[in-house]
């Protein structure tokens, strides 16, 4: 042990630990697999590897010799390396001195190159100095010659213009005038020279003289004594060319005066006091312009340059005057306006604007930024407008708005838009009618009121014919034709109003649509739903009939059951009334979908800043409510049919039943009512499958809880009676699971949501009956199993189960207290080696007596056989 400790201390002094980075570097430079080179070398392990056994110690001398040889070799290598490093310092200093010498030589060479480059630069500057001076002299000389030439042209041009102006030779003035104006641009920087300033003043004076002179010539020609006999002459045509070169204000003032002169007759003929000014003679205004433009083009068309667009300017001013005058007239004579006159004037105005759009380009309207913006707005509206007189043909009550949406979203590649691209003339006069479109909206309101009243009268007549006829109504269960007529009328109104205005009148139209959608929902749908005549209380009406039912024996129960149901019949919907409810439901669905698309189309047509003010959600909610009411009425009707059977079920003397037989008569009665009613509803709701599913779901949600409540009323009940009732429950569950496809040749799988509701509800009923069949001894096991099988039940339902079993009040109180003490405990696992599981375990745990176990097994076999 002393030798080992000494060896460990010596090893600790000899070994050196390197950091991981250094160790990795050594391994990369000097890779080795020798254990002696490993960083975690352990001498003891190494010696044990050399001498694993005592017999291996026999060659210890060889191992020692090898180690000594390796040590000597390493020492020689170390010695050689150390000797080789003795002269390294001297060699390094020599290399550094040599590098410094080379750098000094390089610096000298760079300085020489820099000096030579500076000398070369000075030499190049000396050589090019003269060339630069020559270039500058050339540019100055060229500029001087050009300026002198321009000055010569300017002086000559001014003299020439003064002479030609006095002689009124406008044809020869145009070219020199343009040249002089172009030359003056070159002298803009020399205006501080007196001579140049004098020439500029002369040119300006010539412009003024030409403007005054040409204006006077036009006034003389068109307003002078000989104006009536004036004919087109070349001098004024050439004067127009001169005006095109002058200041644009000259041209603007001249055209303003000339256009006012041309429209003076129009203003006189159609002033407010004239009979021809009113809307009923609006065609005469447009006819006057057409005739006047023809005369103008014939007489003076060639006199004005085409770029002046004089005919278009006259037309535009005519439109502005007409709009202003019509606005004043309608404001003064508002009481004389009616919808017929208003639509007549709008239609004639729209036709006239379309004519102007085909005749003119509207370039004069787009010259100002304001008109350009309005033009862009009209173009955007044109892309959304439709032809008010083009109504798509429809063979049935298809959605009129859905057709337009399909055409907008998926245009045919081969179909060209029928409507022309609107020009800036669109609405140039018609804007004056927008403040009075409320008259049109009021007229639509009256028409819709009459239409709704007509629909109501037609519906009443149809109901009377159905009541007087034994035949079923034609088209029962389909969408009412009045609904399609209403929305087609809506579409025509919307298209026509879009052509008239897309501003505030569209909001008025939307409000009118909303009002009559609500009226249609109330008067045509809600009020036409058939009412179920409220019968007397079923319990009271049946009490006298079934008073002695408790005394009936089991053998006499089936024979008397059918008579019992017959005597307890209640008022129900006829087949025609059921079809009418389904028809109203499908109509409400159609109205709901179409109203959604109507809202989208209105928002698309109206101006963008008004789109948020259109909201038809209230009307959609009304149609939703109608659909819900229809489904509720159908469910209520079917429940009413099943009510006598459920009432008869609780009147059976379940404690006197001795054997389990076939399904009870009340199950047969319920099944019969389902088979009679559900196929009719399914056929009438063939186009509304989702609402038929809702009907089935609502019926299951309403009928199953009611059935369970009636099970609680079947008291007292014997074990055999509970078995019979469990069999009936299974049969009823089977019928309900097949309810969506009952009576159908095509067996479709019921929706998962419906199946889940039926299974959950009827399973609860089965669990209740299984609890009733179980013995109450031991009491704790009975209470535990009730809580396990009916985890959502409370103490009141536990009390009902005890009432069904017919226990004494004292026993009931004990069990109820025991159950309440266990309520806070979550679904417990069995203690003491007893595990409380599902229904199967329940059967085993509660049916410890052999007769209970065999009885339930027989009942399950009977149920499986029946299924």
C-alpha positions in Angstrom: 0.0 0.0 0.0 2.9 2.4 0.7 4.4 1.7 -2.7 1.1 2.4 -4.3 0.6 5.7 -2.5 4.1 6.8 -3.4 3.4 5.9 -7.0 0.2 7.9 -7.1 1.9 11.0 -5.6 4.7 10.8 -8.1 2.3 10.4 -11.0 0.3 13.4 -9.8 3.5 15.4 -9.9 4.6 14.2 -13.3 1.4 14.4 -15.3 0.3 17.7 -16.8 -3.3 18.5 -17.7 -3.9 20.7 -20.8 -7.1 22.6 -21.6 -9.5 20.9 -24.0 -8.6 23.4 -26.8 -4.9 22.7 -26.5 -5.5 18.9 -26.3 -7.6 19.0 -29.5 -4.9 21.0 -31.3 -2.2 18.5 -30.2 -4.4 15.6 -31.5 -4.8 17.3 -34.9 -1.0 18.0 -35.2 0.3 14.7 -33.7 -2.4 12.0 -34.0 -1.6 8.9 -31.9 -3.3 5.8 -30.8 -0.7 5.0 -28.1 -2.4 4.7 -24.6 0.5 6.7 -23.2 -0.5 9.7 -25.3 -4.1 9.8 -24.1 -5.2 12.7 -21.8 -6.9 10.3 -19.4 -4.0 7.9 -19.1 -4.0 5.8 -15.9 -0.8 4.0 -15.0 -2.5 1.3 -12.9 -4.9 0.4 -15.7 -2.1 0.4 -18.2 0.1 -2.0 -16.1 -3.0 -4.2 -15.5 -3.5 -4.4 -19.2 0.1 -5.5 -19.7 0.0 -8.1 -16.9 -3.5 -9.3 -16.6 -2.5 -12.6 -14.9 0.3 -13.8 -12.6 1.7 -16.0 -15.4 2.2 -12.8 -17.6 4.7 -11.5 -15.1 7.2 -14.0 -16.5 8.0 -11.7 -19.4 8.3 -8.5 -17.2 11.9 -8.1 -18.2 11.0 -7.8 -21.9 8.4 -5.3 -21.2 10.8 -3.2 -19.1 13.5 -3.4 -21.8 10.9 -2.1 -24.4 9.9 0.7 -22.2 13.6 1.8 -21.6 14.2 1.6 -25.3 11.2 3.8 -26.0 12.3 6.3 -23.3 15.8 6.5 -24.9 14.2 7.1 -28.4 12.0 9.9 -27.0 15.0 11.5 -25.3 17.0 11.4 -28.5 14.1 13.1 -30.4 13.7 15.7 -27.7 17.5 16.4 -27.7 17.5 16.8 -31.5 14.6 19.2 -31.4 16.1 21.3 -28.7 19.4 21.6 -30.6 17.5 22.6 -33.7 15.9 25.5 -31.9 19.1 27.1 -30.7 19.7 29.1 -33.9 16.0 30.1 -34.5 16.3 33.5 -32.8 19.3 34.6 -34.9 17.6 33.5 -38.1 14.5 35.4 -37.2 16.3 38.7 -36.5 18.1 38.4 -39.9 14.8 37.8 -41.7 13.3 40.9 -40.1 16.2 43.1 -41.0 16.0 41.9 -44.6 12.3 42.7 -44.8 12.8 46.2 -43.4 15.5 46.9 -46.1 13.1 45.8 -48.9 10.4 48.1 -47.5 12.7 51.1 -47.6 13.6 50.4 -51.2 9.9 50.1 -52.1 9.1 53.4 -50.5 11.9 55.1 -52.5 10.4 53.7 -55.8 6.9 54.9 -54.9 8.1 58.5 -54.2 9.9 58.6 -57.6 6.8 57.4 -59.4 4.7 60.1 -57.7 7.1 62.9 -58.6 7.1 61.7 -62.3 3.3 61.7 -62.3 3.1 65.2 -61.1 5.6 66.3 -63.8 3.5 64.6 -66.4 0.3 66.3 -65.2 1.9 69.8 -65.4 3.1 69.0 -68.9 -0.4 68.0 -70.0 -1.9 71.2 -68.6 0.6 73.3 -70.5 -0.3 71.5 -73.7 -4.1 71.8 -73.3 -4.2 75.3 -72.0 -4.4 76.8 -75.4 -7.0 74.3 -76.6 -9.3 75.2 -73.8 -9.0 78.8 -74.6 -9.9 78.1 -78.2 -13.0 76.0 -77.2 -14.3 78.8 -75.0 -13.8 81.3 -77.7 -15.7 79.1 -80.2 -18.7 78.7 -77.8 -18.8 82.5 -77.2 -18.6 83.2 -80.9 -21.3 80.7 -81.7 -23.6 82.1 -79.1 -23.0 85.6 -80.3 -23.7 84.7 -83.9 -26.9 82.9 -82.9 -28.1 85.8 -80.8 -27.4 88.2 -83.6 -29.3 86.1 -86.0 -32.2 85.9 -83.6 -32.1 89.6 -83.0 -32.2 90.2 -86.8 -35.1 87.8 -87.1 -36.9 89.5 -84.2 -36.4 93.0 -85.6 -37.5 91.9 -89.0 -40.4 89.9 -87.6 -41.7 92.8 -85.5 -41.7 95.2 -88.5 -43.4 92.6 -90.7 -46.0 91.8 -88.0 -46.8 95.5 -87.6 -47.3 95.9 -91.3 -49.4 92.7 -91.8 -51.5 93.6 -88.7 -52.5 97.0 -90.2 -53.4 95.3 -93.5 -55.4 92.4 -91.7 -53.5 89.8 -93.6 -54.1 87.1 -91.0 -53.0 84.3 -93.2 -49.5 85.7 -93.5 -49.3 86.6 -89.9 -49.5 83.1 -88.4 -46.0 81.9 -89.4 -44.0 85.1 -88.5 -46.0 85.4 -85.3 -45.0 81.8 -84.2 -41.4 82.5 -85.2 -41.3 85.7 -83.3 -42.8 84.1 -80.2 -40.2 81.3 -80.4 -37.3 83.7 -80.8 -38.5 85.7 -77.8 -37.8 82.7 -75.7 -34.1 83.0 -76.4 -34.0 86.6 -75.2 -35.6 85.8 -71.9 -32.3 86.2 -70.1 -31.5 89.5 -71.8 -34.5 91.5 -70.7 -32.3 93.9 -68.7 -31.0 95.3 -72.0 -33.1 98.3 -73.0 -33.2 97.5 -76.7 -34.4 93.9 -76.0 -37.0 95.1 -73.5 -38.2 97.6 -76.2 -38.6 94.8 -78.8 -40.4 92.6 -76.2 -42.9 95.5 -75.5 -43.5 95.9 -79.2 -44.2 92.1 -79.6 -46.7 92.3 -76.6 -48.4 95.4 -78.2 -48.8 93.5 -81.4 -50.5 90.6 -79.5 -52.9 93.1 -77.9 -53.7 94.8 -81.2 -54.3 91.4 -82.9 -56.6 90.3 -80.1 -58.6 93.5 -80.2 -58.7 93.6 -84.0 -59.8 90.0 -84.5 -62.4 90.3 -81.7 -63.7 93.5 -83.3 -63.9 91.7 -86.7 -65.9 88.9 -85.2 -68.3 91.3 -83.5 -68.7 93.2 -86.7 -69.3 90.0 -88.7 -71.8 88.4 -86.3 -73.3 91.3 -84.4 -73.0 94.1 -86.9 -75.6 95.5 -89.3 -74.9 92.9 -91.9 -74.8 90.0 -89.5 -77.9 88.4 -91.0 -76.3 88.3 -94.5 -72.9 87.2 -93.2 -71.3 84.2 -95.0 -68.2 82.3 -94.4 -65.1 84.1 -95.5 -61.4 83.2 -95.5 -60.3 86.2 -93.5 -62.0 85.1 -90.3 -60.9 81.5 -90.8 -57.3 82.7 -90.9 -58.0 85.0 -87.9 -58.9 81.9 -85.9 -55.5 80.4 -86.7 -53.9 83.6 -85.4 -56.0 83.4 -82.2 -54.8 79.8 -81.7 -51.2 81.2 -81.5 -52.1 84.1 -79.1 -52.7 83.9 -75.4 -55.3 81.2 -74.6 -57.4 83.7 -72.7 -58.1 85.4 -76.1 -59.5 82.2 -77.5 -61.5 81.5 -74.3 -63.1 85.0 -74.3 -63.9 84.8 -78.0 -65.5 81.4 -77.8 -67.5 82.4 -74.7 -68.9 85.4 -76.5 -69.6 83.4 -79.7 -71.3 80.5 -77.9 -73.5 82.9 -75.9 -74.5 84.5 -79.2 -75.4 81.2 -80.7 -77.6 80.2 -77.6 -79.3 83.5 -77.2 -82.2 82.3 -79.3 -82.5 79.2 -77.2 -82.6 81.1 -74.0 -85.4 83.4 -75.4 -87.5 80.6 -76.8 -87.4 78.4 -73.6 -87.4 81.0 -70.8 -89.5 80.2 -67.7 -92.6 82.1 -68.9 -92.9 80.1 -72.1 -95.1 77.0 -72.4 -92.3 75.1 -74.1 -90.1 75.3 -71.1 -92.0 72.7 -69.0 -91.0 69.0 -68.8 -93.8 67.7 -71.0 -92.2 69.6 -74.0 -88.6 68.8 -73.1 -88.2 67.1 -76.5 -88.4 70.5 -78.2 -85.3 71.7 -76.4 -83.3 68.8 -77.7 -84.8 69.1 -81.2 -83.8 72.8 -81.3 -80.2 72.0 -80.5 -80.1 69.3 -83.2 -81.4 71.7 -85.8 -79.2 74.5 -84.7 -76.0 72.4 -84.8 -76.9 71.3 -88.3 -77.2 74.9 -89.4 -74.0 75.9 -87.6 -72.0 73.1 -89.2 -73.3 74.0 -92.6 -72.6 77.7 -92.3 -69.5 78.1 -90.0 -68.2 74.6 -89.6 -65.2 75.2 -91.9 -64.4 78.6 -90.4 -63.2 77.3 -87.0 -60.2 75.0 -86.6 -61.2 71.4 -85.8 -59.2 71.5 -82.6 -61.5 74.2 -81.2 -64.5 71.7 -81.0 -66.9 74.6 -81.4 -69.9 72.4 -81.9 -69.1 70.4 -78.8 -68.6 73.6 -76.8 -72.0 74.9 -77.9 -73.5 71.6 -76.9 -71.9 71.6 -73.4 -73.0 75.1 -72.7 -76.5 74.2 -73.9 -76.5 71.3 -71.4 -75.4 73.5 -68.6 -78.1 76.1 -69.3 -80.7 73.4 -69.7 -79.8 71.8 -66.4 -79.9 75.2 -64.6 -83.2 76.2 -66.2 -84.9 72.9 -65.5 -83.7 73.0 -61.9 -85.3 76.4 -61.4 -88.5 75.4 -63.1 -88.9 72.2 -61.1 -88.2 74.1 -57.8 -91.0 76.6 -58.7 -93.5 74.1 -60.0 -92.8 71.2 -57.7 -96.5 70.5 -57.1 -97.0 69.8 -60.8 -94.5 67.0 -60.9 -95.7 63.4 -61.0 -93.9 60.2 -61.6 -95.1 59.8 -65.1 -93.9 63.2 -66.2 -90.6 62.8 -64.3 -89.8 59.5 -65.8 -90.7 60.8 -69.3 -88.3 63.7 -68.9 -85.6 61.5 -67.5 -86.0 59.0 -70.4 -85.9 61.7 -73.1 -82.9 63.3 -71.4 -81.1 60.0 -71.1 -81.7 59.3 -74.8 -80.4 62.8 -75.7 -77.2 62.3 -73.5 -76.6 58.9 -75.3 -76.9 60.7 -78.6 -74.3 63.3 -77.5 -72.0 60.5 -76.3 -72.1 59.0 -79.8 -71.6 62.4 -81.6 -68.9 64.0 -79.4 -65.8 62.8 -77.6 -66.2 65.0 -74.5 -62.7 66.4 -74.7 -63.9 69.9 -73.7 -65.5 68.5 -70.6 -62.3 66.7 -69.5 -60.1 69.8 -69.8 -60.6 70.9 -66.2 -59.4 68.7 -63.3 -62.9 68.7 -61.7 -64.5 67.4 -64.8 -61.8 64.9 -65.2 -62.5 63.5 -61.7 -66.2 63.3 -62.3 -65.5 61.6 -65.6 -63.5 58.9 -63.9 -66.3 58.4 -61.4 -68.8 58.0 -64.2 -66.6 55.5 -65.9 -66.4 53.4 -62.7 -70.2 53.6 -62.4 -70.6 52.6 -66.0 -68.7 49.4 -65.4 -71.4 48.4 -62.8 -74.6 49.6 -64.5 -77.0 47.4 -66.3 -79.5 47.9 -69.1 -82.9 48.8 -67.4 -84.9 47.4 -70.3 -83.0 44.1 -70.6 -84.7 41.5 -68.3 -83.2 37.9 -68.5 -85.7 35.2 -69.2 -86.5 32.8 -66.5 -88.6 29.6 -66.5 -89.0 29.3 -62.8 -88.6 31.2 -59.5 -84.8 31.3 -59.9 -82.9 34.0 -58.0 -82.8 37.1 -60.2 -79.8 38.6 -58.4 -77.8 35.4 -58.5 -77.9 35.5 -62.3 -76.4 38.9 -62.4 -73.7 37.9 -59.9 -72.8 34.8 -62.0 -72.5 37.0 -65.1 -70.3 39.4 -63.2 -68.0 36.8 -61.7 -67.7 34.5 -64.7 -68.1 36.4 -67.9 -68.2 34.4 -71.1 -65.0 34.8 -73.2 -67.1 35.0 -76.4 -69.8 37.4 -75.1 -69.3 41.1 -75.6 -70.9 43.6 -73.2 -74.2 44.9 -74.6 -73.9 48.3 -73.0 -71.8 51.0 -74.5 -69.0 52.8 -72.6 -70.5 55.9 -71.1 -68.9 59.2 -71.9 -68.6 62.4 -69.8 -72.0 63.5 -71.2 -73.7 60.9 -69.0 -75.8 62.8 -66.4 -74.7 66.2 -67.6 -78.4 67.3 -67.7 -80.0 64.4 -65.8 -78.4 65.5 -62.5 -81.1 68.1 -62.1 -83.7 65.3 -61.6 -81.9 63.6 -58.7 -83.4 65.9 -56.0 -86.9 64.9 -57.2 -86.4 61.1 -57.5 -88.2 60.8 -54.2 -91.4 61.0 -56.3 -90.2 57.9 -58.2 -89.4 56.1 -54.9 -92.9 57.0 -53.5 -94.4 55.7 -56.7 -92.5 52.4 -56.2 -93.7 52.4 -52.7 -97.3 52.6 -53.8 -96.8 49.9 -56.5 -95.3 47.6 -54.0 -98.1 48.2 -51.5 -100.6 47.2 -54.3 -98.5 44.2 -55.2 -98.4 42.9 -51.6 -102.1 43.5 -51.3 -102.6 41.5 -54.5 -100.5 38.7 -53.2 -102.5 38.6 -50.0 -105.8 38.4 -51.9 -104.5 35.7 -54.2 -103.3 33.7 -51.2 -106.8 34.0 -49.6 -108.5 32.9 -52.7 -106.2 29.9 -53.1 -106.8 28.9 -49.5 -110.6 29.1 -50.1 -110.3 27.0 -53.2 -108.3 24.4 -51.3 -110.8 24.3 -48.4 -113.7 23.8 -50.9 -111.8 21.1 -52.9 -110.7 17.7 -51.6 -107.8 17.7 -54.0 -104.3 18.7 -52.8 -103.0 22.1 -53.6 -101.0 22.3 -56.8 -97.3 22.8 -56.2 -97.6 22.0 -52.5 -94.3 22.3 -50.6 -92.6 24.5 -53.3 -91.7 28.2 -53.2 -94.7 30.5 -53.5 -94.9 32.1 -56.9 -95.5 35.5 -55.3 -92.0 35.4 -53.8 -90.4 35.2 -57.3 -92.6 37.9 -58.6 -91.6 40.2 -55.8 -87.9 39.8 -56.3 -88.2 40.1 -60.1 -90.0 43.4 -59.5 -87.2 44.4 -57.1 -84.6 43.7 -59.7 -86.4 45.9 -62.3 -86.7 48.7 -59.9 -83.1 48.5 -58.8 -81.8 48.4 -62.4 -84.0 51.4 -63.4 -83.0 53.4 -60.3 -79.3 52.7 -61.0 -79.7 54.3 -64.4 -81.3 57.3 -62.7 -79.0 57.8 -59.8 -76.5 55.8 -57.6 -76.6 58.3 -54.7 -79.3 59.1 -52.0 -82.2 57.8 -54.1 -80.6 54.3 -53.9 -80.8 54.5 -50.1 -84.5 55.4 -50.4 -85.0 52.5 -52.7 -83.2 50.1 -50.2 -85.4 51.4 -47.4 -88.5 50.7 -49.5 -87.3 47.2 -50.3 -86.7 46.6 -46.6 -90.2 47.7 -45.6 -92.0 45.4 -48.1 -89.7 42.5 -47.3 -90.9 42.8 -43.7 -94.5 43.1 -44.9 -94.1 40.0 -47.1 -92.7 38.0 -44.2 -95.6 39.0 -42.0 -98.6 39.1 -44.3 -97.7 36.4 -46.8 -95.7 34.0 -44.7 -96.3 34.4 -40.9 -100.1 35.1 -41.2 -100.7 32.2 -43.6 -99.3 29.6 -41.2 -102.2 27.3 -40.2 -103.2 27.3 -36.6 -103.7 24.2 -34.5 -107.1 24.3 -32.8 -106.2 24.2 -29.1 -107.9 21.1 -27.7 -109.0 20.6 -24.2 -106.6 19.3 -21.7 -105.6 15.9 -22.9 -105.4 14.6 -19.3 -108.9 15.9 -18.5 -110.5 14.7 -21.7 -108.9 11.3 -21.2 -109.7 11.0 -17.5 -113.2 9.9 -18.0 -112.4 7.5 -20.8 -109.5 5.8 -19.0 -110.8 5.9 -15.4 -111.2 2.2 -15.2 -108.0 1.4 -17.2 -106.1 0.5 -14.0 -108.5 -2.4 -13.4 -107.8 -3.9 -16.8 -106.0 -7.1 -16.7 -102.9 -7.6 -18.9 -104.7 -9.9 -21.3 -107.4 -7.2 -21.9 -104.9 -4.4 -22.3 -104.1 -4.9 -26.0 -107.8 -5.4 -26.9 -108.8 -2.1 -25.3 -105.8 0.0 -26.3 -106.9 0.9 -29.8 -110.3 2.0 -28.6 -108.5 4.1 -26.0 -106.4 5.9 -28.6 -109.4 6.5 -30.8 -111.3 8.1 -28.1 -108.4 10.4 -27.2 -107.8 11.8 -30.7 -106.9 15.5 -30.9 -107.0 18.1 -33.6 -104.1 18.0 -36.1 -102.9 19.6 -39.3 -104.4 18.1 -42.5 -102.0 17.0 -45.3 -102.8 20.2 -47.1 -101.9 22.3 -44.1 -98.7 20.4 -43.6 -97.8 21.0 -47.2 -98.6 24.7 -46.7 -96.3 25.0 -43.7 -93.5 23.3 -45.8 -94.2 25.6 -48.7 -93.9 28.7 -46.4 -90.7 27.3 -45.0 -89.1 26.8 -48.5 -90.3 30.2 -49.5 -88.7 31.8 -46.4 -85.5 30.0 -47.2 -85.6 31.4 -50.8 -86.3 34.9 -49.5 -83.4 34.6 -47.0 -80.9 33.6 -49.7 -82.2 36.2 -52.2 -82.3 39.0 -49.6 -78.6 38.3 -48.9 -77.7 38.7 -52.6 -80.1 41.7 -52.9 -78.0 43.4 -50.2 -74.8 42.7 -52.0 -76.2 44.0 -55.3 -77.4 47.2 -53.6 -74.0 47.8 -52.1 -72.4 47.2 -55.4 -74.6 49.6 -57.3 -74.7 52.5 -54.8 -71.9 55.0 -54.4 -69.0 53.6 -52.3 -69.3 56.1 -49.5 -73.0 55.1 -49.0 -72.5 51.3 -49.2 -72.2 51.0 -45.4 -75.7 52.5 -44.9 -77.4 49.5 -46.6 -78.1 46.8 -44.1 -80.8 44.1 -44.6 -79.9 42.0 -41.5 -83.2 42.6 -39.8 -85.2 41.3 -42.7 -82.9 38.3 -42.9 -83.6 37.7 -39.2 -87.4 37.8 -39.9 -87.1 35.1 -42.5 -85.0 33.1 -40.1 -87.8 33.4 -37.5 -90.4 32.3 -40.1 -88.3 29.2 -40.8 -88.0 28.5 -37.1 -91.7 28.9 -36.5 -92.5 26.6 -39.4 -90.2 23.9 -38.0 -91.7 24.4 -34.5 -95.3 24.1 -35.8 -94.4 20.8 -37.6 -92.8 19.5 -34.4 -95.8 20.6 -32.4 -98.2 18.9 -34.8 -96.3 15.6 -34.6 -96.1 15.8 -30.8 -99.8 16.5 -30.6 -100.4 13.3 -32.6 -98.2 11.3 -30.3 -99.6 12.8 -27.1 -102.6 10.4 -26.7 -100.4 7.4 -27.0 -98.1 8.7 -24.3 -101.1 9.6 -22.1 -102.4 6.1 -22.6 -99.0 4.7 -21.6 -99.2 6.1 -18.1 -102.7 4.8 -17.6 -101.6 1.2 -18.1 -101.6 -0.9 -14.9 -97.9 -1.8 -15.1 -97.9 -3.5 -11.8 -100.4 -6.1 -13.0 -98.5 -7.1 -16.1 -97.5 -10.8 -15.6 -95.5 -11.6 -18.8 -93.4 -9.8 -21.4 -95.1 -9.9 -24.8 -94.8 -8.0 -28.0 -94.4 -4.3 -28.2 -97.2 -2.3 -26.6 -100.0 -0.7 -28.5 -98.9 2.9 -27.7 -95.6 2.2 -29.4 -97.4 1.0 -32.5 -99.6 4.1 -32.4 -96.5 6.4 -32.1 -94.8 4.5 -35.0 -98.0 4.9 -37.1 -98.1 8.6 -36.6 -94.4 9.0 -37.5 -94.9 6.9 -40.7 -97.9 9.0 -41.7 -96.4 12.4 -41.0 -92.6 12.3 -41.6 -92.7 11.1 -45.2 -95.1 14.0 -46.1 -92.8 16.5 -44.5 -89.7 14.9 -46.0 -91.2 15.0 -49.6 -92.3 18.6 -49.2 -88.8 19.6 -47.9 -86.9 17.7 -50.5 -85.2 21.0 -51.7 -84.4 22.0 -48.1 -82.7 18.9 -46.7 -81.0 20.8 -43.9 -84.3 22.1 -42.5 -85.8 18.6 -42.6 -82.8 17.5 -40.5 -83.5 20.4 -38.1 -87.1 19.2 -37.9 -85.9 15.7 -36.9 -83.5 17.1 -34.4 -86.0 19.4 -32.8 -88.6 16.6 -32.6 -86.1 14.3 -30.9 -85.1 17.0 -28.5 -88.7 17.6 -27.6 -90.2 14.1 -27.7 -87.6 12.1 -25.8 -87.6 14.3 -22.7 -91.4 14.1 -22.7 -91.3 10.4 -23.1 -88.9 10.1 -20.1 -91.3 12.2 -18.0 -94.1 9.9 -19.0 -91.9 6.9 -17.9 -91.6 8.5 -14.5 -95.4 8.6 -14.3 -95.8 4.9 -14.9 -96.1 4.0 -11.2 -96.2 1.7 -9.5 -94.5 -0.7 -11.8 -93.5 -4.3 -11.3 -90.3 -5.9 -12.5 -92.2 -7.6 -15.4 -93.8 -4.3 -16.2 -90.4 -2.6 -16.3 -89.2 -5.4 -18.6 -92.1 -4.7 -21.0 -91.5 -1.0 -20.8 -87.8 -1.5 -21.5 -88.8 -3.6 -24.6 -91.1 -0.8 -25.7 -88.3 1.8 -25.2 -85.9 -0.3 -27.3 -88.5 -0.6 -30.1 -89.2 3.2 -29.9 -85.5 3.9 -30.0 -85.1 1.8 -33.2 -88.0 3.7 -34.8 -86.5 7.1 -33.8 -83.1 6.2 -35.2 -84.7 5.5 -38.5 -86.9 8.6 -38.4 -85.2 10.6 -41.2 -85.7 7.8 -43.7 -88.9 6.2 -42.3 -91.3 5.2 -45.0 -88.7 5.8 -47.7 -87.6 3.3 -50.4 -84.1 4.8 -50.2 -82.5 3.9 -46.9 -80.2 6.9 -46.1 -78.1 7.0 -43.1 -79.3 9.5 -40.5 -77.1 12.5 -39.7 -74.6 11.9 -37.0 -75.9 14.9 -34.9 -79.4 13.4 -34.9 -78.3 9.9 -34.1 -76.2 11.2 -31.2 -79.3 13.0 -29.7 -81.5 9.9 -30.0 -78.9 7.5 -28.6 -78.2 9.8 -25.6 -81.8 10.4 -24.8 -83.2 6.9 -25.2 -80.2 5.4 -23.4 -81.1 7.5 -20.4 -84.6 6.0 -20.6 -83.2 2.5 -20.7 -80.9 3.2 -17.8 -83.9 4.5 -15.7 -85.8 1.3 -16.4 -82.8 -0.9 -15.6 -82.5 0.9 -12.3 -86.2 0.3 -11.6 -85.7 -3.4 -12.3 -82.8 -3.6 -9.9 -83.3 -4.6 -6.2 -82.8 -2.0 -3.6 -81.0 -4.3 -1.3 -78.2 -3.5 -0.5 -79.2 0.2 -0.4 -75.7 1.6 -0.9 -75.1 -0.5 -4.0 -78.4 0.7 -5.4 -77.6 4.3 -4.8 -74.1 3.9 -6.3 -75.4 2.3 -9.4 -78.0 5.0 -9.9 -75.3 7.7 -9.7 -73.1 5.7 -12.1 -75.7 5.0 -14.7 -77.4 8.4 -14.5 -74.5 10.8 -13.6 -76.5 13.9 -14.5 -79.6 12.9 -12.5 -80.4 14.7 -9.2 -82.3 13.7 -6.1 -85.7 14.6 -7.6 -85.2 12.0 -10.4 -84.0 9.5 -7.8 -87.2 10.1 -5.9 -89.2 9.5 -9.1 -87.5 6.1 -9.6 -88.3 5.2 -6.0 -91.9 6.1 -6.7 -92.0 3.9 -9.7 -90.7 1.0 -7.6 -93.6 1.6 -5.1 -91.4 1.7 -2.0 -92.7 2.8 1.3 -92.1 6.4 2.3 -89.8 5.4 5.1 -87.6 3.3 2.8 -87.7 6.1 0.2 -86.5 8.7 2.7 -83.6 6.4 3.8 -82.5 5.8 0.2 -82.8 9.5 -0.7 -80.7 10.5 2.2 -78.1 7.9 1.3 -78.1 9.2 -2.3 -77.7 12.8 -1.3 -74.8 11.9 1.0 -73.1 10.4 -2.1 -73.8 13.3 -4.5 -70.5 15.3 -3.8 -68.5 12.2 -4.4 -67.3 12.0 -8.1 -68.0 8.9 -10.1 -66.5 6.4 -7.6 -64.5 3.4 -8.2 -65.5 0.3 -6.3 -63.9 -0.3 -3.0 -63.2 -3.5 -1.2 -62.6 -5.4 -4.4 -65.9 -4.4 -6.0 -65.6 -2.5 -9.3 -68.7 -0.5 -10.5 -68.5 -0.4 -14.3 -71.0 0.1 -17.1 -74.4 -1.5 -17.7 -73.0 -5.0 -17.9 -71.3 -4.7 -14.6 -74.4 -3.2 -13.2 -76.4 -6.2 -14.2 -74.0 -8.5 -12.4 -73.6 -6.4 -9.3 -77.3 -5.7 -8.7 -78.6 -9.1 -9.8 -77.0 -11.2 -7.2 -80.2 -13.2 -6.8 -80.3 -15.8 -9.6 -83.9 -15.1 -10.6 -83.1 -11.4 -11.3 -80.1 -12.3 -13.4 -81.9 -14.9 -15.5 -84.9 -12.5 -16.0 -82.8 -9.7 -17.4 -80.9 -12.1 -19.6 -84.2 -13.4 -21.0 -85.3 -9.8 -21.6 -82.1 -8.9 -23.5 -82.5 -12.0 -25.7 -86.1 -11.0 -26.4 -85.0 -7.5 -27.4 -82.2 -8.8 -29.7 -84.7 -11.2 -31.3 -87.2 -8.3 -31.9 -84.4 -6.1 -33.4 
